[in-house]
Amino acid sequence: MSSGTFVDSSTEGAAATPSLEAAPIDPALREATRKSLEAAMRELIRQQTGEGYWCAELEGDSILQSEYILLKWVIEQEDDPKLEKIANYLRKQQRASDGAWIQYPGAKPDISATTKSYFALKLMGDDINAPHMVKARELILSLGGAEKCNTYTKFFLAALGQMHYDNVPAVPPEMVLLPKWFYFHLDKVSAWSRTMIMPLSIVSSYRPVRQLPEPMGIMELYTNHDYLHRPLLEIDKKLVSWKNLFYAADRGLKILEKIKLTPLRRKAIKQIEEWIIERTDHPHSDGLGAIFPGMVYIIIAFRCLGYNLDDTPVRNAMEELGRLMIEDGDDIRLQPCFSPIWDTGIAAYAMTETGMTASSNQALSKAVDWLVSKECREVVGDWKNNVNHEVPPSGWYFEFNNAYYPDVDDTAMVAMALHRAANGTAPHAAEAAKRGIDWIFAMQNEDGGWAAFDRTISRPILEHIPFADHNAIQDPSCPDITGRTLECLGHHGFSPDDPRVVKAVNFIRFEQEPEGCWFGRWGVNYIYGTWQVVCGLDRIGIDMSQDWIQKAGLWLRSIQKPDGSFGESADSYEDLSTKGQGPSTASQTAWAVMAMMSIYGPSDPGVMRGLNWLIETQLQADDPESGDRAGSWREDWFTGTGFPRVFYLRYHLYRLYFPVMAMGRWLSAVDKK
């Protein structure tokens, strides 16, 4: 390690500021918490696989099903017998009240998701006069018609002859040939955007179209039928704006394409093809980015390039998509990806909060060995292009195999778990964690914060690129990852006066919201961000009595419900007046309890009320409706975030290992008293 004093702090934390309302610890609450924790631990260990990892279902929304069906029609494989079961599940995802397909329970209608679902079901033979189709169609028209869909939906519509490609923002392959210093170089966009942009640039160049018989089309979903025949991209009402500049550039690109004035296109496409092949190489990768969108788009791109369906790259991509399927009776649903390293890192860390170590617990020992085996030491990924000093490859990714894309969040989570689990008795784990720390420091941004996949800076102009309407073209520093990283560094003995820590804390202070909370980029939302930040500040040794931190505690107090629980809907990403408001969930209550404990200590009444709610709502018997087992919690809401305002996630282990973490941490703190 470079600067900073390195000590073993696996069992020590910064002293919490006493609450003004501190109360004696009720022995009955302590005993009830212990019993609840034991039941939750039994269920958590039951879900561990024989190899030592955890990997629960990762649930997304309807676009996973609809896009898979549309993909199969684009590549003329609509006779796949699995499609009927996928369509069955897609029908069940429709909201009966308004006919919408939505991003998360309780969300407003999503015109792109609804259009894709309607189109997919129509292709599968659903009668457009059936009540569910009528409702969906009326809703789409009321929202402005299919022409209002996002870019990624438009690619599917154009590929099936339902929209003119001139109305789909151009994704020029020549971007890969831009010099490194160029503002729009692909190293400067988010890693997940690269995995979508690269294959889509091939699709954008080749413009494949499968012409469907007119009755199978969706002309009934348009308010302006000219969209089928000529370009109608909307411009900004301001005369001069970045949006208008980019739209003008888009129009110019399409003119150049029509007159075939693209001399570098063949070279660019060849470079992209090689880039994709390299990043889908087995065994280091489970598909491009190991996520659903990249897998889907490369199949269409490979077909454009002349690959047959039985050629290895296409066959591998189809098999990887197939592995994301969960068959349940007459239904099949798809996951956006797998989450084994994330689930295992959090589960292992939660176990260490109960006092377990790798030497004292076999389940934790197996988890540690599996995590160590997944460190990225053989492949140098895209991250290398943006670091400013040499660092050996390390880090952890999210999925089973995605070696080109380790990320800071997973790495910090795993490094914490390994360090605490090792506890001086598992040197291989401690050494892996230290390598991860070195890699994390190389990824710190100039503003002091950390992003997910790259060392980068914020470039807001990129948000105006026409194909960037997925709201995630960038991967800037975010408070939640920075907070988790500080927590990790605190466990590894770094002090608050380390210059890198000082920069990170300054970033966090700058990002604090007026109410005292922090934005959650990767979890819903301000409860998540505030939990990550506060616990990170506490662990690194920041004085928690400072006014700006106490302000976060007051915000948490203000949103706690009378029954002691917490909940926040993803609505807060669009409606700031709903910060910290939403249905109660076990995961968010656990986050808030841990944050309040860092500020006020374990004897704070709000902390104990939150714990009591977790105890009272824990399942005492198996729940056949949800499939949850005794010892866990029922949680139907989405508390994970993929792309804010675009795609959300329901992690099926969040409702279990986060309460374990909170209860274990509280009992450890109480026992020390």
Sequence and secondary structure as in RCSB ss.txt:
>XXXX:A:sequence
MSSGTFVDSSTEGAAATPSLEAAPIDPALREATRKSLEAAMRELIRQQTGEGYWCAELEGDSILQSEYILLKWVI
EQEDDPKLEKIANYLRKQQRASDGAWIQYPGAKPDISATTKSYFALKLMGDDINAPHMVKARELILSLGGAEKCN
TYTKFFLAALGQMHYDNVPAVPPEMVLLPKWFYFHLDKVSAWSRTMIMPLSIVSSYRPVRQLPEPMGIMELYTNH
DYLHRPLLEIDKKLVSWKNLFYAADRGLKILEKIKLTPLRRKAIKQIEEWIIERTDHPHSDGLGAIFPGMVYIII
AFRCLGYNLDDTPVRNAMEELGRLMIEDGDDIRLQPCFSPIWDTGIAAYAMTETGMTASSNQALSKAVDWLVSKE
CREVVGDWKNNVNHEVPPSGWYFEFNNAYYPDVDDTAMVAMALHRAANGTAPHAAEAAKRGIDWIFAMQNEDGGW
AAFDRTISRPILEHIPFADHNAIQDPSCPDITGRTLECLGHHGFSPDDPRVVKAVNFIRFEQEPEGCWFGRWGVN
YIYGTWQVVCGLDRIGIDMSQDWIQKAGLWLRSIQKPDGSFGESADSYEDLSTKGQGPSTASQTAWAVMAMMSIY
GPSDPGVMRGLNWLIETQLQADDPESGDRAGSWREDWFTGTGFPRVFYLRYHLYRLYFPVMAMGRWLSAVDKK
>XXXX:A:secstr
  SS     TT        TT     HHHHHHHHHHHHHHHHHHHHT  TTS     EE  THHHHHHHHHHHHT
T TT THHHHHHHHHHHTS TTT    SSTT    HHHHHHHHHHHHHTT  TTSHHHHHHHHHHHHTT GGGS 
HHHHHHHHHTTSS GGGS    GGGGGS TTSTT GGGS HHHHHHHHHHHHHHHH       GGGS GGG S G
GGGTS      SSSS HHHHHHHHHHHHHHHHHTT  TTHHHHHHHHHHHHHHHT TTTBSSGGGSHHHHHHHHH
HHHHTT  TTSHHHHHHHHHHHHTEEEETTEEEE S   HHHHHHHHHHHHHHTT  TTT HHHHHHHHHHHHT 
  S   GGGGG SS   S  B SSSSBTT  BHHHHHHHHHHHHHHHTTS HHHHHHHHHHHHHHHHT  TTS  
 SSS     GGGGGSTT TTS S     HHHHHHHHHHHHHTT  TTSHHHHHHHHHHHHH  TTS    SSBSS
HHHHHHHHHHHHHHHT  TTSHHHHHHHHHHHHH  TTS     GGGGT GGGTT SS  HHHHHHHHHHHHHHH
 TT HHHHHHHHHHHHHS SS  TTT   TTS    S  EEEETTTEEEEETTHHHHHHHHHHHHHHHHHHH 
